[in-house]
Structure formats: structure tokens, C-alpha cells
Amino acid sequence: MPFACIFVPDFLVQAIVRAEPELRSNAVAVLEGKPPLEKIVAANEEARNEGVYPGITKLQAELCDSVTLHDRSELQELAAHRALLDCAQSFSPRVEDVAPDTLLLDLCGLEKLFGSSPKIAREISHRASEMGLETNVAVASTLEAALLAAHGFSGVTVVPEGKEPEILCSLPIEVLLANETDSENAEEFLETLQRWGIRKFRDLAALPEVELSERLGQRGLELQKKTCGLSSRTLVPADFPMVFEEAIELEYPLVLLEPLAFVLNRMLEQLCARLEARALAVQELHLELGLETGHQVSHPVSPQNGETRVGQPAVSVESEKTGGIFERTIHLPIPLLDPKTFLKLLQLDLKAHPPGAPVTKIVLRIEPAKPRAAQNGLFQPSSPEPEKLELTLARICSVVGEGRAGSPQLLDTHRREAFEMKHFTPSAQKNGNSSTPKDLVTALRIFRPAIAVRVDHQNGRPSHISATKQKQISGEVLWSAGPWRSTGDWWEHDSWIRDEWDIALRGQAGIALYRLVHDVVEGKWMLEGEYD
Amino acid sequence: MSSVPCNTGNDAAPFFPARFQDVQEKRASVLKHIARSEHLAEVRPASRLEVRPRPEMLSTGIPELDVLTGGIPHGCLTEIHGPASSGKTSVLLATIAAATRREETCVLVDASDSFDPASGQAAGIDFGKLLWVRCGDFGTSSSVVRRSSSAYDHKANDQQQTTNDDNKTRFQKNSEHRLEQVLKTTDLILQSGGFGLVVLDLAGISEKFVRRIPLASWFRFQRTVEHTKTALLVITEFPCAQTCAAVAVKLDMNKEGCPTLVSPIFGETGWEDSQHHSEPAHVQLLENMRVKAEIVRSRLERKPAQSVKTNFTSRTVRAG
């Protein structure tokens, strides 16, 4: 029964580098603690080569100019751990969460799906790399052998069955105690073994069992069995909740939209890689921005150069406003998985609704859904691609205004202009209004807003009309029909009573047919529209 | 005895004809070279040029208009223009309804925000297939429409002193802004692709503003929809797309007894007849409108289009 172990070396550093890939080639060390007692808790290989090791103080580390010091971020560590879980669960449903940087997988039965064990190990390493984590992956027939090999050897390691002692014997004895939960006891053991001159696994394996148990007890025998790759436990798989969330705490507040877009792009790419690993798509995007305190909501667009700003420092005295959280949610009509589309949608949304203050923290959460499965017909008329359509709609809304592009939906009332705009999603299903009408319908062009007119009467009929603002509509009424009275909502406060007339008007541009309306409640005459 | 030099024909001959001969020799050599050229066979005489395949036509839903124009061509710009109450919006709704019945996705870019959903439903439009873009909401945007000339600006500045002129200026800005939105939106929609019918409803916008739309914009629209399955239809009160329109149709109210009024006493009459009747207004009903359509331009025919006319009738919703 093969097992795989995924281990992320320098996990604290990699969690930060994953969120800030430009640091990948740099020497990075992670700080923890309250000033001035900050200490280095993790450093990558480049930083260690520069002499920055875990345990030294910030002041000591600052002597090395080439080392980038970064505060520890639990949010980013959590996101990295979730990404690691997604990576593991994209291969096997039986995953044990040993530590934030270590996972164990049961590979039993996966050969038919992914191929041989070495191939699976390479695939796991490749997928983890796509998610921004450089990992050590080891495959062995026992849990302990896989765990020790992943901690001891870098890259991909495959330990054939029966050859565990030969392969593991060269590992240093520190690897054996790296995963011990009782750190004080482990240090004591390590000190004892080092006093005995035991440096490698092979040295411990060579010790006689009886004498070892007399001096170190059952614990010593367990450790000796581990050096040979013999497992003393079984895999404990867990069911992890699917949380697709990326978060980042910024060291410096972001004021402009453009740098914010760079950060969002990275987060979206990571989230999409995680979703892709689980064969899921995005149904809803939830953006949460932590805003800097002491700033007020200000004009979102810089008038000089047209740069869109997410916020500007306060210029007035009454600038003390509590820093809050700015939230935006984008619901997609169909599940999509394209980070570029999401980024553009977020950019357009933030441009239309700027946060109003510098951003210090970004949390991006995704509601997953099953990907869209559609089969187009050979003779079906083409329709816009959903990804392009969403972007186009967002762009159109940025031009004409929010809620001014969509599908009209008539409401169940006789009140005029009773309709609502719905999000446009072309559906394959026909609605009930697709029957062929018998005749060509005379359309009415609505004036929005209605044109207020002054009406002269003769024998109870409109005889002359003059618009107060649009002089070209004024003229003699050639013919009129009506009135047709309609009322409604009399049980509400906003009841309405109106008389409608159809009139022919001789204006400056010629003869035209209009609908004239008398609002009985308000006593106003209006031209509601033009028959065309 | 002095001899006077005279310019005889023999003397002059070597001067001018020598150049003529050179030219003729060169021409002959060029013609020989062309005749020997292998590429000559590839050059096709104008008389044997292939006829461009006729585009797929989209029905307008009005049989009379389909017979007149053949429909609205895919991959081309079609212009329908006519004054107020000429029936252009009725044709527009009928065309969209016909397209949505064929499950085509349609867009209506409404410059003056005048689309009546109730009329649309009566015409049989499937709203699930219609994207309605309502222009007119003010915002900041860079200018796409050609600005008015400086002389016009000067004139406008002088007129801003009175309140009425303030209204005019506001109206101008409003119209310009609407047109900017129309052009930007149309660009976005055409670039996105996949729509079966894109309608630009510019009726309700003043002629002087519609004419400010640069010809380059119409060319761009025409080039964008070319070789696609998208039909671009422009509805205006005045012709504006000029040579970019593959088909241009002019609509007008048929003055011969239009509109028809139904009266229980006098039956069907025209309004001019009804003026002389003393019948109460509430017993009269606007039954239908008679529309006259004339094809004024068609690039789809090899020969220049002749002015062909047809008539059709639209029925009001109130008449049932």
C-alpha cells in the first residue's frame, strides 16, 4: 500500500513568497514577536547562506542588507496550508493533515488514474509548484518512510518497497525528531544520541535492541524502527471543509487601483489554480478590503491625470473616521474559471464603487460551483461567449451606468412604466412570448421623462398643445381619440388615476401621433410617448 | 546669296518623332514582357469577376418589407430612416421579435431611452434574448463624437445669457453624451461578437448631432460586422450612415388615409375626414397606421437600386 508525503520546507517563508512572488529569488527571513523583541523564526536557504538563522534578533538580521525581513503572516500561512490541502485532495481523498507544512496521502488504487508512483510524485510536485509552493514529495510503502524521506531529501523521492533501510540510512538523526510533538523530550533524545556519537540513521539502526531499550526504553526502540522505515501507525484521514479564501495583509497601504489590481491578480490566479485542482468553478466572488483608519471617503478619480484612486488622504479637519471594512460581491450568472475575467470584473466594479480609503488588507473569498456543461447544437444560432459577455456587460455598465443594461421584465400591474431590469443571461429556453403575432404592432416610443405640456380645450377635446421646454412639439391637434381612464393602487398611498388620449399633432416637423396623458391626481398634462 | 534656314519636315522629323519612337518602343517592349509573363493568366478581366456571395438575410417579420429588401443582411449595416410616426420603431420591434423567435441574441442600443417594454411584449419579443442598453445616464467619458466647430461654440457662448439658451446647452450636452455612449457601447458589443442582431436606435436624437458621428465610426462598425453572423441595423430620423449602409430604407407615413380611425358611426376614416365629424372623441379609436417604405440604397444588387416602394399596415395595441 503506497503512501506519499508532501513537505514544504521553510513553510513560513514560502507562505509569504507565495503571496509575493517577486521575493522568490531573494533571501527572505520571517520575524515574529513584539518590538523590540522580534526574532527570526524562519529563513530560506539564501538567507541562511547570508548568515541569518532562526533565533537571531531583528537587529542582528538587519546587518545583512541583502536579506528581506518580513513579518509573519498567519493569514498567508493559512491560505498556503489550504492550497496544500487542495493539491493533495486533487489526487487522493484520503489525506492526513500532519502539520501545516506536512501532509500524508494514501495512493492506493491511484495507479490506474495517474500512472506509476514516481509519476504521481512528480505530478504532485508540479501541481504544488503551480499553486506557488516548492515541495519535497516522497513515495514509500510505509507512512514513516515517506514522512522521513520527504523531510530528508529534497525534490521527488521514491523509496522502493523493502529498500527503506538502505535509502534512509544516510539521513541525519535530526530528521528523525523533526516531527515530534513533544519538542523538549525530542531535544533531550537528540542530545543523548549526539553524546553517543550517533549522527546518521544507520548509526542508530546498528545499535542492539536490548541494550537500546535498557537505556532509552520503548521510545528508543520506536525510533530505531523508524530509521528502518517500519511504520507503527496507520493513516488517519480527515474530511476538510472546502474554503477557497486568500488573504493578504499589506505592509504599506495601497492608494491607487493599479497596484491593487496586481495583488488581486495574484490572489485570483492562486484561487483559480486551487479550484482547477478540485475541478470546480467560481459562482460568486467576495472581496473584502480592510481600510486604513484616519481617512475619509474622498473623490475617487484624480482630476489631473485620470488615475483611479481607491482613496486619498484626508484633506479636511474632520478626517477622523473609523477604519472599516469595504465589501463587494460579484455574483456570476454561470460558473466561470478565468482569472483575467474576474480581475477585469473586479477592476470595473472597484472603479464604479471605490473603497474611499487606502487599503491595508485584502481578503478574497470564492463560492465554488460545478463547472458549466453545455452542448451546443449544430444548427443553433451563435450566442456570445459567457466569459466575454460578462466582461462586455460590466464594461457597458461602466459607460451607461449601473442597472441600465439588461433584459426588461414587465411587472404584474397596469401602472405605466412598470418593469424592472434583470441581468442579461441569454437562455436556451424559449419563453411564452415567442408566438408569432398576427399583425405588425404599432410601437410607442416613450419619452423619459414625460414632456409636460399645456393643453387648450375645445368642446371637451384637446385642441392645441404647447410643450413648455421642447417647442418643436407644440402645435394644433388635428385629431384626438379618448379619453381612456385607468386607475390602480387605490388601496396604497401612491394611487394613480390617468386619462389617456391618442392625438395627431401638426408640428414643425410635420404630422405626428402622440399619447397624451392627464394625471388626474396631480392635475398635470404630459406627452407620454410617440406612436412610431 | 544667303540661305535662310527653314524648318522643313525632314529637319523636324528627327527631333519629335525620335521621342515618340522611343516611347512606342518602350511600350511595345513592356507589352511583350507582360504577354510573356506567367502572372498574366492570373489577372482576371473585370467582366469575369466573381459576384460576391449574397449574404444570409434576416427576416424583418413584415412580409411586404422582406419582399422589398430581401430582409436584413447578416454582416452588413442596414439603415432604416424616417420622420416621427413613420413606423420605424414598429419595424424595429418586428425585426427584433423575428430574430428572437429564431433564438438569435439581440441587442438594442437605445440612444434616447425610449423603448417601451409593453410594446415589445405585444410585438412578440422574447426578452430573455434581448439586451437593452439604455443610454442617457450621465458620467465622465472622453469624447468620441466630433465636437462642434469653434464658430458654433462662440455662438453658443453668446446665447448662454438667457434661461432658454441654458436649456439648449444642456440639451446639446445631453445629446452629445448620449451619442458618445451609443458609439462606445456599440464598439464593445461588436467587438464582443456572437450577437445575431445589433440595433442602434438613434431616433429621437436631433439631426445636427446624429450628423456629427464621424464617417470613420460607421466604417469601423461596417468592417467589424463584415464576415460575421451579426446584422447591424440603424434606426434614425435622417440618413447618416451614407455609403457604409448596404441597404437603406426610407419609411414615411402613408398620407392616403393614414392613420385609420374606427368609429361606430362613420366606420373606417382618415383623421382629416374625422375632423369634420362632430362625433365624441371617446367613441373613436386609432386602429392602425399605414406605412410607406421605399428602398433608397442597396449595395447587394449589382445594378444601382431603383426606387421601389411598398405599403404595409401596423395595428395599435389598443385596437386589440
HADDOCK unambig.tbl for C-alpha pairs under 7 A between the chains (distance, minus, plus):
assign (segid A and resid 381 and name CA) (segid B and resid 103 and name CA) 6.59 0.50 0.50
assign (segid A and resid 381 and name CA) (segid B and resid 104 and name CA) 5.79 0.50 0.50
assign (segid A and resid 382 and name CA) (segid B and resid 194 and name CA) 5.69 0.50 0.50
assign (segid A and resid 383 and name CA) (segid B and resid 105 and name CA) 5.96 0.50 0.50
assign (segid A and resid 383 and name CA) (segid B and resid 194 and name CA) 4.59 0.50 0.50
assign (segid A and resid 383 and name CA) (segid B and resid 195 and name CA) 5.69 0.50 0.50
assign (segid A and resid 384 and name CA) (segid B and resid 193 and name CA) 6.08 0.50 0.50
assign (segid A and resid 384 and name CA) (segid B and resid 194 and name CA) 4.02 0.50 0.50
assign (segid A and resid 384 and name CA) (segid B and resid 195 and name CA) 6.03 0.50 0.50
assign (segid A and resid 388 and name CA) (segid B and resid 192 and name CA) 6.25 0.50 0.50
assign (segid A and resid 389 and name CA) (segid B and resid 192 and name CA) 6.97 0.50 0.50
assign (segid A and resid 392 and name CA) (segid B and resid 188 and name CA) 6.38 0.50 0.50
assign (segid A and resid 392 and name CA) (segid B and resid 189 and name CA) 6.83 0.50 0.50
assign (segid A and resid 392 and name CA) (segid B and resid 192 and name CA) 6.65 0.50 0.50
assign (segid A and resid 396 and name CA) (segid B and resid 185 and name CA) 5.83 0.50 0.50
assign (segid A and resid 399 and name CA) (segid B and resid 181 and name CA) 6.33 0.50 0.50
assign (segid A and resid 400 and name CA) (segid B and resid 134 and name CA) 6.99 0.50 0.50
assign (segid A and resid 400 and name CA) (segid B and resid 135 and name CA) 5.56 0.50 0.50
assign (segid A and resid 400 and name CA) (segid B and resid 136 and name CA) 6.83 0.50 0.50
assign (segid A and resid 400 and name CA) (segid B and resid 137 and name CA) 5.71 0.50 0.50
assign (segid A and resid 400 and name CA) (segid B and resid 181 and name CA) 6.34 0.50 0.50
assign (segid A and resid 401 and name CA) (segid B and resid 137 and name CA) 5.93 0.50 0.50
assign (segid A and resid 404 and name CA) (segid B and resid 133 and name CA) 6.05 0.50 0.50
assign (segid A and resid 404 and name CA) (segid B and resid 134 and name CA) 5.29 0.50 0.50
assign (segid A and resid 405 and name CA) (segid B and resid 131 and name CA) 6.77 0.50 0.50
assign (segid A and resid 405 and name CA) (segid B and resid 132 and name CA) 5.58 0.50 0.50
assign (segid A and resid 405 and name CA) (segid B and resid 133 and name CA) 4.38 0.50 0.50
assign (segid A and resid 405 and name CA) (segid B and resid 134 and name CA) 6.17 0.50 0.50
assign (segid A and resid 406 and name CA) (segid B and resid 131 and name CA) 5.18 0.50 0.50
assign (segid A and resid 406 and name CA) (segid B and resid 132 and name CA) 5.43 0.50 0.50
assign (segid A and resid 406 and name CA) (segid B and resid 133 and name CA) 6.70 0.50 0.50
assign (segid A and resid 407 and name CA) (segid B and resid 127 and name CA) 5.90 0.50 0.50
assign (segid A and resid 407 and name CA) (segid B and resid 128 and name CA) 6.44 0.50 0.50
assign (segid A and resid 407 and name CA) (segid B and resid 130 and name CA) 5.94 0.50 0.50
assign (segid A and resid 407 and name CA) (segid B and resid 131 and name CA) 5.26 0.50 0.50
assign (segid A and resid 407 and name CA) (segid B and resid 132 and name CA) 5.89 0.50 0.50
assign (segid A and resid 408 and name CA) (segid B and resid 117 and name CA) 6.71 0.50 0.50
assign (segid A and resid 408 and name CA) (segid B and resid 127 and name CA) 6.33 0.50 0.50
assign (segid A and resid 410 and name CA) (segid B and resid 117 and name CA) 7.00 0.50 0.50
assign (segid A and resid 424 and name CA) (segid B and resid 131 and name CA) 6.17 0.50 0.50
assign (segid A and resid 426 and name CA) (segid B and resid 105 and name CA) 6.94 0.50 0.50
assign (segid A and resid 426 and name CA) (segid B and resid 128 and name CA) 5.91 0.50 0.50
assign (segid A and resid 426 and name CA) (segid B and resid 129 and name CA) 5.34 0.50 0.50
assign (segid A and resid 427 and name CA) (segid B and resid 128 and name CA) 6.34 0.50 0.50
assign (segid A and resid 427 and name CA) (segid B and resid 129 and name CA) 6.98 0.50 0.50
assign (segid A and resid 431 and name CA) (segid B and resid 126 and name CA) 6.47 0.50 0.50
assign (segid A and resid 433 and name CA) (segid B and resid 124 and name CA) 5.53 0.50 0.50
assign (segid A and resid 433 and name CA) (segid B and resid 125 and name CA) 6.54 0.50 0.50
assign (segid A and resid 433 and name CA) (segid B and resid 126 and name CA) 5.68 0.50 0.50
assign (segid A and resid 434 and name CA) (segid B and resid 101 and name CA) 5.59 0.50 0.50
assign (segid A and resid 434 and name CA) (segid B and resid 124 and name CA) 5.83 0.50 0.50
assign (segid A and resid 434 and name CA) (segid B and resid 125 and name CA) 6.67 0.50 0.50
assign (segid A and resid 434 and name CA) (segid B and resid 126 and name CA) 5.79 0.50 0.50
assign (segid A and resid 435 and name CA) (segid B and resid 124 and name CA) 6.49 0.50 0.50
assign (segid A and resid 436 and name CA) (segid B and resid 124 and name CA) 6.51 0.50 0.50
assign (segid A and resid 437 and name CA) (segid B and resid 123 and name CA) 6.48 0.50 0.50
assign (segid A and resid 437 and name CA) (segid B and resid 124 and name CA) 6.20 0.50 0.50
assign (segid A and resid 439 and name CA) (segid B and resid 314 and name CA) 6.66 0.50 0.50
assign (segid A and resid 439 and name CA) (segid B and resid 315 and name CA) 6.36 0.50 0.50
assign (segid A and resid 440 and name CA) (segid B and resid 94 and name CA) 6.72 0.50 0.50
assign (segid A and resid 440 and name CA) (segid B and resid 313 and name CA) 6.98 0.50 0.50
assign (segid A and resid 440 and name CA) (segid B and resid 314 and name CA) 4.61 0.50 0.50
assign (segid A and resid 440 and name CA) (segid B and resid 315 and name CA) 5.91 0.50 0.50
assign (segid A and resid 441 and name CA) (segid B and resid 90 and name CA) 6.16 0.50 0.50
assign (segid A and resid 441 and name CA) (segid B and resid 122 and name CA) 6.90 0.50 0.50
assign (segid A and resid 441 and name CA) (segid B and resid 123 and name CA) 5.58 0.50 0.50
assign (segid A and resid 441 and name CA) (segid B and resid 314 and name CA) 5.17 0.50 0.50
assign (segid A and resid 441 and name CA) (segid B and resid 315 and name CA) 4.91 0.50 0.50
assign (segid A and resid 441 and name CA) (segid B and resid 316 and name CA) 5.69 0.50 0.50
assign (segid A and resid 441 and name CA) (segid B and resid 317 and name CA) 6.53 0.50 0.50
assign (segid A and resid 442 and name CA) (segid B and resid 90 and name CA) 5.29 0.50 0.50
assign (segid A and resid 442 and name CA) (segid B and resid 314 and name CA) 5.08 0.50 0.50
assign (segid A and resid 442 and name CA) (segid B and resid 315 and name CA) 5.28 0.50 0.50
assign (segid A and resid 442 and name CA) (segid B and resid 316 and name CA) 4.71 0.50 0.50
assign (segid A and resid 442 and name CA) (segid B and resid 317 and name CA) 6.85 0.50 0.50
assign (segid A and resid 443 and name CA) (segid B and resid 89 and name CA) 5.90 0.50 0.50
assign (segid A and resid 443 and name CA) (segid B and resid 90 and name CA) 4.81 0.50 0.50
assign (segid A and resid 443 and name CA) (segid B and resid 119 and name CA) 5.47 0.50 0.50
assign (segid A and resid 444 and name CA) (segid B and resid 116 and name CA) 6.28 0.50 0.50
assign (segid A and resid 444 and name CA) (segid B and resid 119 and name CA) 6.37 0.50 0.50
assign (segid A and resid 445 and name CA) (segid B and resid 114 and name CA) 5.07 0.50 0.50
assign (segid A and resid 445 and name CA) (segid B and resid 115 and name CA) 5.82 0.50 0.50
assign (segid A and resid 445 and name CA) (segid B and resid 116 and name CA) 6.12 0.50 0.50
assign (segid A and resid 446 and name CA) (segid B and resid 114 and name CA) 4.55 0.50 0.50
assign (segid A and resid 446 and name CA) (segid B and resid 115 and name CA) 6.26 0.50 0.50
assign (segid A and resid 446 and name CA) (segid B and resid 116 and name CA) 5.91 0.50 0.50
assign (segid A and resid 447 and name CA) (segid B and resid 114 and name CA) 5.85 0.50 0.50
assign (segid A and resid 448 and name CA) (segid B and resid 113 and name CA) 6.79 0.50 0.50
assign (segid A and resid 448 and name CA) (segid B and resid 114 and name CA) 6.63 0.50 0.50
assign (segid A and resid 479 and name CA) (segid B and resid 271 and name CA) 5.98 0.50 0.50
assign (segid A and resid 479 and name CA) (segid B and resid 275 and name CA) 6.39 0.50 0.50
assign (segid A and resid 480 and name CA) (segid B and resid 281 and name CA) 6.24 0.50 0.50
assign (segid A and resid 481 and name CA) (segid B and resid 281 and name CA) 4.63 0.50 0.50
assign (segid A and resid 481 and name CA) (segid B and resid 282 and name CA) 5.68 0.50 0.50
assign (segid A and resid 481 and name CA) (segid B and resid 284 and name CA) 5.30 0.50 0.50
assign (segid A and resid 481 and name CA) (segid B and resid 285 and name CA) 5.88 0.50 0.50
assign (segid A and resid 482 and name CA) (segid B and resid 281 and name CA) 5.38 0.50 0.50
assign (segid A and resid 482 and name CA) (segid B and resid 282 and name CA) 4.23 0.50 0.50
assign (segid A and resid 483 and name CA) (segid B and resid 282 and name CA) 5.68 0.50 0.50
assign (segid A and resid 512 and name CA) (segid B and resid 84 and name CA) 5.86 0.50 0.50
assign (segid A and resid 512 and name CA) (segid B and resid 85 and name CA) 5.22 0.50 0.50
assign (segid A and resid 513 and name CA) (segid B and resid 85 and name CA) 6.00 0.50 0.50
assign (segid A and resid 530 and name CA) (segid B and resid 85 and name CA) 6.95 0.50 0.50
assign (segid A and resid 531 and name CA) (segid B and resid 85 and name CA) 5.52 0.50 0.50
assign (segid A and resid 532 and name CA) (segid B and resid 84 and name CA) 6.39 0.50 0.50
assign (segid A and resid 532 and name CA) (segid B and resid 85 and name CA) 3.92 0.50 0.50
assign (segid A and resid 532 and name CA) (segid B and resid 86 and name CA) 5.64 0.50 0.50
assign (segid A and resid 532 and name CA) (segid B and resid 87 and name CA) 4.45 0.50 0.50
assign (segid A and resid 532 and name CA) (segid B and resid 88 and name CA) 6.09 0.50 0.50
assign (segid A and resid 532 and name CA) (segid B and resid 89 and name CA) 5.37 0.50 0.50
assign (segid A and resid 532 and name CA) (segid B and resid 90 and name CA) 6.22 0.50 0.50
